[in-house]
Amino acid sequence: MNTTKKNCLTALLSVFLVACNDSDNDNTSSAYVRILHASPDAPNVDVLVDGSQVLADVSYQQGSGYLKVDAGARDISLRVSGTETIALENTLTLASNGYYSVIAQDNVASLELEVLDDTSRTGNDSTDLTVVHASTVAGNVDIYVTADGVELPATATLENVPFDANASLANVANGDYQVRLTAAGSTDVVYNSSTLAVASDVTAVAVNSIQGVSPASLLIWTNSVMSVLDATAEVRIVHAVDAVTVDVFAGGAELLSDFDYKDSTVGITGASATGYLTVAAGNLAVAIAAADQGIGNALPTLSGTLSLERGVSYTVIAAGSVSALSDTQLIVLTDDRKGTDDADVRLVHASAASAADPVDIFVAAAGADISMATPNFADVVIGQNTGYTALDGALAYDVVIAADGTTAAAVPGTANLNFGTDTVTTAIAIGNSVPNLEAIILNDKR
């Protein structure tokens, strides 16, 4: 259904009135329009005004500043980039010297234009913050707009906000703010912007996130568009130092106690089904010590500061052998959690076995003779990984991890593997001697 909407939270307008003003601009024949692509599954589009292209190849979460157009009835069209297909076409009536924000939103099957009249908020000598709910997956939300760093208030700034609604907070003071979203009626934060500096008029558009654990992210729309992901990251931990039980500390506090060799965070309380813990983005100090020995006795080789980016998922592997503690190490991997139609597979060398350092890795059709084959990945040493390799998920494979210069499998259990389509897998080779090598298989897909 193609419609043009001008929705607002009427109950809130009595609280957050936006004052009108007269423009000093004598140009009475022009209007100003900016465009935002907020449809999560729509393709890249070209934007046409009265049949003439004004923006090209605009992708999801991209937008423009104000474009000068003729006032009056204007035909706004979205054309699928690289084609002649018009995805959406509406006629907007633009007042002389008027300012408008046009948001292409909703899923492509219900694509629509949301039109905000910004005229009264433009050039009124005050800073105004406009909030728009354009996320198709977040449901009704409570929106908290607060000073940066304060506790979540008892009452939301905007309550029970549905998709397609917007409201303006007028004449806000310049400074640092924080925007948080919860499901309507809940105090569990599902999105946290962390620090947002506001020094001019801002339109904050909640959209479907393309990265991270939160379903939503914010687009901060001024003269350009800046995506602000939820201020969290994800960390999964694997214990591959054989054979010692350890405690794991994060941020100076004990995170995991009595963590045994071959354990991972899969299945622990608070982790996702695939073993990821949600933590604040930024610097996170981690330390690993023998069980019950305290953080003060953490091993320097298994301690450090992780730099965690917003929306990124990580696997942290403690690798090595208890017989050579000075050679232990933390392997930090950045994970792909989206997947494709293929089977995306990554192999990690975390084995302390001297006879398996380095190794050659062969990936071949199940049952294939590799005796004369060239390894797909040669001379892989502990701490290294293959990166993700796309395989045909419908086929079975032998993944042969062999001592350097050989073709005999040193790690059992990696023959005739069928990963399946649309999967993301990490396989970690562990063990301190060739007879004890084995693989830990993890599911990376969200």
N, C-alpha and C positions, 0 to 999 in steps of 0.2 A: 504494500500500500504506500503510494507516494504522497506525502502530505507535507505542508509547511506549518511548523508549530511555533508559538510564542508562549511557552508555559512558564509559570513562575509560582512560587509558594505564596499564595495570596495571604495566607494567615500570618506569614512572617513579614510581609511588606509593611504592615502597620508598625513593626518594630524597627525594620531596617529600610527606612525611606531613602530613596535616592533623589536628591534635589535636581530640578530641571534648571537649565540655564539658557540664555540667549547667546548665540554664536556671534563673534565679531567678524566672522569671515563673510565678505561681501559676495563671494562666488555662490550664486543661488542655483547654478545649473549642474552642480556636481554632488556626488555622494561618495562614501568611502566604505568599502567592503573587504573583510578578510575571511579566509576560508580555512577550515580545519578538517582533516580526514580522520574521523574517529570511528569508522566502521571496521571491526576487527577482522572480518573475513572478506572484505571487499578488495579487489585488486587495486593496483596503482591507477590513478585517474589523471586526466587532463581537465582543467576547469575552463569552461567557455562562458563568456558573457555576450549575449546576442550573437552567438555563433562564432565569435572570435576567441581564440585561445589566449588566456591570460596567465595560466599556470600549467606547467608540464610535468607529467610523471610524479605526481604527488602520492606518496606512500602513506600507509597507516601511521598515525601519530605525527605526521608532518602538517605544517600549516604556514600561512603567509602573514605578513603585516597588512595594513590597510592599503587597498588598491583604489585609485581614483577612477570612478566610472560616472557615466551620465546619470543624473537623477531621473526618477520616473519609473515606469514599468520596465524591468530588465529581466531577460530570460537567462537564468543560471542553469548550466548543464554540466553534468559530470560524464566524461567520455572515458571508456576503458582505454588506458594508454596503449598505443600501438595498433589500435583498431578504429573503426568508425562507429562502434557500438555506444549508444547513449544509455548510461546506467540509470540516470535520474535527470529529470528536467522540471524546473519550477519557474514560475514568474513571480518576482518580488517587486513590490512597490517601494521605491527608495525615495525618501524625502530629500529635498534640497539641503545640502550641507549636513546630511544625516550620516551617522556612523553605525555599522552593522557587523556583527559576528555571525557567520554562517557555518554550522557544524554538520557535516555529513555523518550520521550516526545510525546505530542499530545494525543488526546483522544484514548481510547483503540482500537476503530475501525480503526484508522489510525496510530497506534503505529509505531514509528520510532526511530532510533538512530541518535542523533546529535553528531558528533565527532569533538572535538577541539584538535588541535596539540599544546600542551603546551611546546614543547621542547625548543623553543627559549626564553620562559619566565621563565624557570626553572634554577636557579643557575646563573642568569646573573648579579648578584650583584645590582639589582634595584628592586623596588616595582612596580608591574604592576597590574592594575585593569581591569579585563575582565567582560563585561556586556553581558548577554544572555537573549533574550526575548523568554520565553517558556510558557507564559500564553495564553491559548486558548480563554480566554474571554475578554482580555483587549483591543484587536484591535491594530491598529497602535498607537504607543506612541511616545512622546518626552521625552527624559531622561535627567534630570538635575543632574549632579554630581558636588557638590559645597562644599566649606568649611562649616562647621557646623554653622547653625544659621543665614546665610545670606539670604537676600531677594531673591525671585525667579528671576534669571537673565532674561534679554530681549531675549536672544538666548539660546536655549537648547544645551547641550553638544553633544547630539546625536538626530537628528531630524527624525521624521516619520519612526520610527523603526518598521518593521513588525514582526509578529511571525516567529520564526526560524532564526532570525538574531543574530549576535554577533559582538562585536568590542572590541578592547583592547586599554586602555589608558596606555601608557608606562611611566615608570620612574616617578611615582607620589611620592610626598613627603609623608613620614609617618605623620600621624596626624588624626584629627577628621574630618569626611566628613558627608555629608547628600545627600541621593539619593531621588529624587522626580520624579514621573511619572505624565504626563498629557496626555489626548487624543491628538493625533497629531493635531497641530495647535491651541490648547487651552491653556489657562493659569490656568485652574481649576485643582488643584492638586487632583489626585485620589489615590495616594499613597505617603506617606512620611515616610522615614526610621527613621527620627530624627538622633541622633548622632550615627555614625559608626566609630569605631576606626580602622584605617588601619595601620598595622605595618609589613605586609608581603604580598606576592602575594595573591590576592583575586579574586575569580570568584563569581560574583553576578548574580544569576539566578532569573528572574522574573517568578513566577508561579501563578496558581490560588490559591487564599487564601482559607483556610478552616475555617476561623473565622473572624468576624468583617464585617464592612460596605464596605471596599475596595474590589474590585474584585481581586486584586493582592497582593502578598507579596513577599519578597526577601528571597532567600536562600543564605547565605553567606558561601561559600565553600572554605575551606582551607584544613587542614588535617582531618577535620570533617565538618558536616553541621549544621549551626545554622539558624533557621527560625526567620525572623524579620518581625513581623506583622506591618501593618500600625499603626502609633503612635496616634491612636484615640480610643475612647470608645463611647458607646451610653448610654444616660440617658433618662428615661421617668419619668415624675413627676405626682403624683396623690394627690389631696387635699381631705383629709378625716377628717379634723378637723371641726366639725359642731358647729355652723354655722357662719362662719366669712369669710370675703373677705380678701385676703392677697396679698402681693407682694413677689416674690421669687427672691433672689439675688444669683448669681453664680460668683465666682472670684471677688467679690466686686462690680459687676455691676448688675443693675436690669435686670433680664431675663424675668420675667413674671409680669405683673401688673394686678390688679383687678382680681385675680384668685379666683373664687368662689368655695364654698363647692361642692364637687363631680366633679369638673373640672379635666381634665387630659390634657396632652400635645398632645393628639390625635386631629388632625385637626388644630393645630396652625401653623403659617407660619414658615417654616424652618424645621419642623419635618417630619419624614417619615409617611407613611400612618397609621402605628401602633403607632405613637406618640413618636418615639425616636429622640432625638437631638444628633447630632454628636459633641463631644467635645474632647479636647486634653486629652490623657491619662496622668495619674499622679495624683497629689493631687489637688482637687477642693474644695474650701471653699464654702459652701452653707449656706444661712440664710433666714429665713421666718419671715416677720413682718406683722402686721396688715396693710391693704392698706393705703398708703399715710403717713405712720409713719416713713419711712426711715430705712435704714439698722442699724442705731444706736439703734433702738428700737426692733430689732429682738429678738425673744424668744430664750433663751439659749437652751431650750429643743428641739427646731426646727432648731438648727444651728450646724454646725460641718464641718469636712473636710472629703470628700469622697476620698478614695484611688482607683483610676480607672485603671484597667489593660488594656493593649492593646487588642483590638479585643473583649472585653467583653461588654455585654449589661446589664444595670441595670434598675430596677424600684425603685424609691424612693417615699415612701408614708408618707405624713405628717398625723399622726393619733392622735386621741384624741377628746376632747371636749372643747369648749370655756369656759365652766363652771368649768373646772379643768385644766387650762393652765399649771400648774406645772407638770401635769402627761402626757402632750403631748409628742410625740416621733417621730423620723424619723425611718421608717422601710426601710432598704436597702436590696433589693433582687438582686441576680444574675440570669439572665434570660437565658433560653434555647430557641434559635431561629431557630434551625434546624428542629426539628420535626422528627417523624418516621412514619411508616405506621399506628400507633395507634393514638388515641386521647390522648395527654399528657395534663393533667389538674393539676393545682396547686391552692390550696385554702389558702387564707390569712386572718387572724383575725386582723382587724384594727378597730374594734368597741369599743367605750368607755363605752358601756352599762354595768353597774355593774352586772346586771342579766345575762349577756352573757360573763362572765369572771370567770371561763373558759367555753368552750363549748365542746360538743361532736359532731363529724361529721360522718355522715353515707353516704356511697355511695352505692346505691342499684339499681337493675333493676327497671325501672319505674313501679309504682304500687305495688311493693313488700311490704309485711307487715314487718316492722322493729321493732314492739313493743317489741319483745323479742331478738332483735339482739344486738350484741356487736359492739360498734362504730369502724369504720375503723381508726379513729383518736380521741383519748380520751384526755380530759383535756387540750385543746388547749387554751392558753391565748393570750391576745392582744400582737401583735408583732411577733407571731409565724406563721409558715406556714407549709403546709403538704409536701412540695416538690412536684415534678411532679409525678403524678400517671398515668400509662398507662391504658387507657380504650379502649374498643372495639368501634371504631368510628361509626360502623353501628348500634349500639344499643342506646336506650334511657335510661337515668338514672334519678333517684331522688337523688339530693344532699341535705341532710337534715342537717342543722346546728341548733343544739338544745342546750338549757341550760343544764349545766352539770347534768348528771343523769337522763335526760329525753329523749324522742324520738319525741317530737312535734317540727315541724319546726318553728324556730324563725325568719328566714330570708325568705321573700316571693320571688317568682319568680325563684326558683331553682328546680322545679319539671319538670319531663318529658323533660329533656335536651338531645338534640342530638348534640354532638360536631363535628361529621364528622371525616373522616379519614385524616391522615397526617395534624393534627392541633395541635397547642400549645396554651393553654388558661390559663389565670390567673383570678380567681374570688376573689374579695376582699369584705369581709363583713364589712360594715360601719354603723354608727349611734350611738347616745348617749343614747338611751333607746330602750327597746325591741319593743314597738309599731312602732318605726321609723327605724328599721333595714332594710337594703337593700344591694344589691350586685352590685358592678361595675365589668363588664365582659370585659376583655382586650384580644386582639389577640397578642400573642407573636411571631408568626412565621414571619420570614423574607420574 
